[in-house]
Amino acid sequence: MNQEEKIKKQLKNFMRKRKSLIWYVKEPENSSIELIVESVLNYGDWDDVQKLIKIIGINKMAEIFKKQNSGLRTNYRPKSLNYFKLYFNKYANIT
């Protein structure tokens, strides 16, 4: 099993236990990584954030977050957006 398959498997297991984060999706375990990151950062608790960082890595998570917020529109709640901008600027290595 390569690294990408391992990450997908871990994400599926993670989302099976946290279906309430993406309650509006029929099969949350098959959601895109972008939707999972957005949902965890908006609605998850600190343990969810830390578990997702362990699965995909803080730099990948920060890259997805930055890409999602590079346009005029964002789906992040204002407090989540502000907090995670500061958090990723301090702890992630992205350009």
C-alpha positions in Angstrom: 0.0 0.0 0.0 1.5 3.3 -1.0 1.4 6.5 1.0 -1.6 8.0 -0.9 -3.7 4.9 -0.4 -2.8 4.8 3.3 -3.9 8.5 3.7 -7.2 7.8 1.9 -7.9 4.8 4.1 -7.1 6.8 7.3 -9.4 9.7 6.0 -12.3 7.2 5.4 -11.9 5.8 9.0 -11.6 9.3 10.4 -14.8 10.5 8.7 -16.8 7.3 9.5 -16.4 8.3 13.2 -17.2 12.0 12.5 -20.2 11.9 10.2 -21.8 14.8 12.1 -19.1 17.1 10.6 -20.5 16.6 7.1 -24.1 15.6 8.0 -25.5 16.9 4.7 -23.4 14.4 2.6 -24.8 10.9 2.1 -21.4 9.2 2.4 -19.0 11.5 4.3 -16.2 9.0 4.3 -16.0 9.4 0.5 -15.8 13.2 0.7 -12.9 15.1 -0.9 -9.9 16.1 1.2 -10.8 19.7 0.7 -14.3 19.3 2.1 -12.9 17.3 5.0 -10.4 20.0 5.9 -13.1 22.8 5.6 -15.5 20.9 7.8 -13.0 20.0 10.5 -11.7 23.5 10.7 -15.2 25.0 10.8 -17.1 22.5 12.9 -14.6 20.1 14.5 -13.0 20.3 17.9 -9.3 20.5 18.7 -8.9 16.8 18.8 -10.4 16.5 15.3 -7.9 19.1 14.0 -5.0 17.4 15.6 -6.0 13.9 14.2 -6.4 15.4 10.7 -3.0 17.0 11.0 -1.6 13.5 11.9 -3.2 12.0 8.8 -2.4 14.5 6.1 0.2 16.7 7.7 0.1 20.3 8.8 1.7 21.7 5.6 -0.9 19.9 3.3 -3.7 21.1 5.5 -2.4 24.7 5.4 -2.0 24.5 1.6 -5.6 23.4 1.2 -6.8 26.1 3.7 -4.8 28.8 1.9 -6.1 27.7 -1.6 -9.7 27.7 -0.3 -9.3 31.3 0.9 -7.4 32.7 -2.0 -10.5 34.0 -3.8 -13.1 36.6 -3.0 -15.5 34.1 -1.4 -14.9 31.7 1.5 -16.9 29.1 3.3 -15.1 29.5 6.6 -16.7 31.1 9.6 -15.0 34.4 10.5 -13.5 33.2 13.8 -12.3 29.9 12.2 -10.7 31.9 9.3 -8.9 34.3 11.5 -7.7 31.6 14.0 -6.4 29.2 11.4 -4.7 32.0 9.3 -2.7 32.8 12.4 -2.2 29.2 13.3 -0.9 28.1 9.9 1.3 31.2 9.5 3.0 30.2 12.8 3.2 26.4 12.5 3.1 25.5 8.9 5.8 25.9 6.2 4.0 27.1 3.2 4.8 29.8 0.7 
